[in-house]
Each structure stands twice: as C-alpha cells, then as structure tokens.
Amino acid sequence: MKLKRISFFTIILTLILSFTTYSMETFNIEDKWIINLPEEWRMEEKSPYQQYYSFYPNIPFYSLIKIYNYDIQENQNIDLLENLKKEYPNSKIREKNLDLNKIKIKNTKINAYEYSFNENGTKLYAMSCYIFTEENLLIVNFYSTSRKETEKMFENIYSIEKIN
C-alpha cells in the first residue's frame, strides 16, 4: 500500500512539473551576446531610431526587457547609478544582489539596481543590470507592472553569455 502511494505521488508530481516547465529560445544580440528566454517571448530588432533590442511576451501583460550594447571605450567614465537617479529622480533606487556563481560571463564587473516609477499613470517595477567586459557594456533593463513578474524576468540575467 505504501509503495502504491509513493508511485501515485511520483506520477502526480511528474505531471505537475511537466505543465510548469517550458522551452527556452536563444536570442542573438549583435553577434556578441546571447540570452535565453521562454519561447513565448519575441524580439524586436534595434532600429535606427532606438538604441536597444526589445523583448516581450505574447501574453497581454505589461512586461518588457530592453538590452543595450555599447562599445566600452565610449562609455568608460559613466556613473550608471547617477544616470539612473537623474532619469528617475522620484524613485528610491536600491542595489540588487546577484548570485555571482550563476553568472556565465567571465572577467566581468556587474552592477544591478531595482526601483519603481510611474509612466503614464501606471506604476512600473524595474531592475537594471550593467555588465562590463573589456570591450563592451551591456545594459539589461527589466520592466513590469508586477514586482513578482519583474523578479521572475530578472532570473534571465543568468542565461546571458558572451559570444567569442
């Protein structure tokens, strides 16, 4: 009887996990970086009018990731925290802790911050991550109307890899 209960529990757990797992899709950014996101996310290419790549899910929920890639020589002396404070003067900006053991990019300096702000009457939660390598500065911004969703999206920072 005990073995039947364990088997039944194992089958139920397997079914639950199969419904909660999802496939990931790899997106290439300027042949320098890759990021893995759930397959229902889409990428909008950088246009001449914008400096970033946009990523968003197919579901009707305000969630957005913006990724900027800059040459480091042009951006060596930027105080990124000060820039955030100027851009969002009414926000309380806090340093975001990262699990550096999960970062796949070697020889890098990383800073991350979290904050919220109002845009057109909607409160948005945001997290910004700055990844410095010898050649590049990668800025990854996560935005959502839900703090929980922003945290969930932020976990994708650990999937970013530098292409050699």
C-alpha positions in Angstrom: 0.0 0.0 0.0 2.8 2.4 0.9 4.5 1.7 -2.5 1.3 2.5 -4.3 1.1 5.9 -2.5 4.7 6.7 -3.4 4.1 5.7 -7.0 0.9 7.7 -7.2 2.6 10.7 -5.7 5.5 10.4 -8.1 3.1 10.3 -11.1 1.2 13.4 -9.9 4.5 15.3 -9.3 5.7 14.4 -12.7 2.5 15.6 -14.3 2.6 18.9 -12.4 6.2 19.5 -13.3 5.6 18.8 -17.0 3.0 21.5 -17.0 5.1 24.1 -15.3 8.3 23.7 -17.3 8.7 25.5 -20.6 11.0 25.6 -23.5 13.6 28.3 -23.9 14.6 30.2 -27.0 18.0 31.6 -27.6 18.2 35.2 -28.9 21.4 36.7 -30.5 22.3 40.3 -29.8 24.7 41.8 -32.4 26.6 38.5 -32.7 28.2 39.4 -29.3 25.7 38.1 -26.8 23.0 35.5 -26.3 20.1 35.4 -23.9 17.7 32.6 -23.3 14.1 33.5 -22.7 10.9 31.5 -22.7 9.8 30.6 -26.2 6.6 32.7 -26.0 8.9 35.8 -25.9 9.6 37.8 -29.0 12.5 40.0 -30.0 12.1 43.4 -31.7 15.3 44.3 -33.6 17.1 47.5 -32.9 16.0 50.2 -35.4 17.9 53.4 -36.5 15.6 55.3 -34.1 16.2 53.3 -30.9 19.4 52.2 -29.2 18.1 48.9 -27.8 16.6 45.5 -28.5 13.1 44.9 -27.0 11.8 41.6 -25.8 8.2 41.0 -24.7 5.9 38.0 -24.2 2.9 37.1 -26.4 0.6 37.4 -23.4 -1.3 40.6 -22.7 0.6 41.7 -19.7 3.0 44.6 -19.5 6.4 43.0 -19.3 9.4 44.3 -21.2 13.1 43.7 -21.4 15.4 46.3 -23.1 19.0 45.4 -24.0 21.6 47.9 -25.0 25.1 47.0 -26.2 27.8 49.7 -26.2 31.5 49.8 -27.0 33.3 50.2 -23.7 35.8 52.9 -25.0 32.9 55.3 -25.5 31.4 54.6 -22.0 34.3 54.2 -19.6 33.6 57.1 -17.3 29.8 56.8 -16.9 28.4 56.8 -13.4 25.5 54.5 -14.0 23.9 54.9 -10.6 23.9 58.7 -11.1 22.4 58.3 -14.5 19.5 56.2 -13.0 19.0 58.8 -10.3 18.7 61.6 -12.9 16.4 59.6 -15.1 14.1 58.6 -12.2 14.5 61.4 -9.6 11.4 60.4 -7.6 12.4 56.7 -7.3 14.2 55.0 -4.4 17.0 53.1 -6.2 18.4 50.1 -4.3 21.3 47.9 -5.2 20.2 44.5 -6.4 22.0 41.4 -5.1 23.2 38.9 -7.7 24.3 35.3 -7.3 27.7 35.8 -9.0 28.1 32.0 -9.1 25.3 31.8 -11.7 26.8 34.4 -14.0 28.1 32.7 -17.2 30.2 35.7 -18.3 33.8 35.5 -17.1 36.1 38.5 -16.3 33.3 40.9 -15.9 32.1 43.6 -13.5 28.3 43.6 -12.8 26.1 46.1 -11.0 22.4 45.8 -10.6 19.7 48.1 -9.2 15.9 47.9 -8.6 13.5 50.7 -8.5 9.9 51.7 -9.4 8.4 54.7 -11.2 5.2 55.9 -12.8 4.7 56.1 -16.5 1.5 57.5 -17.9 -0.3 56.8 -14.6 0.9 53.2 -14.4 3.4 52.1 -11.7 6.2 50.0 -13.1 8.8 48.0 -11.3 12.2 47.9 -12.9 15.6 46.2 -12.5 18.6 47.3 -14.4 21.8 45.3 -14.8 25.1 46.7 -16.1 27.6 44.1 -17.4 31.1 45.4 -18.1 33.6 43.4 -20.1 36.9 44.5 -21.6 35.2 45.5 -24.9 31.5 46.1 -24.1 29.0 47.5 -21.7 25.7 45.5 -21.8 22.7 47.2 -20.1 19.7 45.0 -19.5 16.5 46.6 -18.1 13.5 44.6 -16.9 10.1 46.3 -16.6 6.7 45.1 -15.5 3.6 46.2 -13.7 4.2 43.4 -11.2 7.1 43.2 -8.8 6.9 39.4 -8.8 7.0 39.3 -12.6 10.0 41.7 -12.7 11.8 39.4 -10.2 11.0 36.4 -12.4 12.2 38.1 -15.6 15.4 39.2 -13.8 16.4 35.5 -13.4 17.1 35.5 -17.1 20.2 37.6 -16.4 21.9 34.4 -15.5 21.3 33.0 -19.1 23.3 35.7 -20.8 26.5 34.6 -22.4 29.2 36.4 -24.4 29.9 35.0 -27.8 33.6 34.8 -28.6 
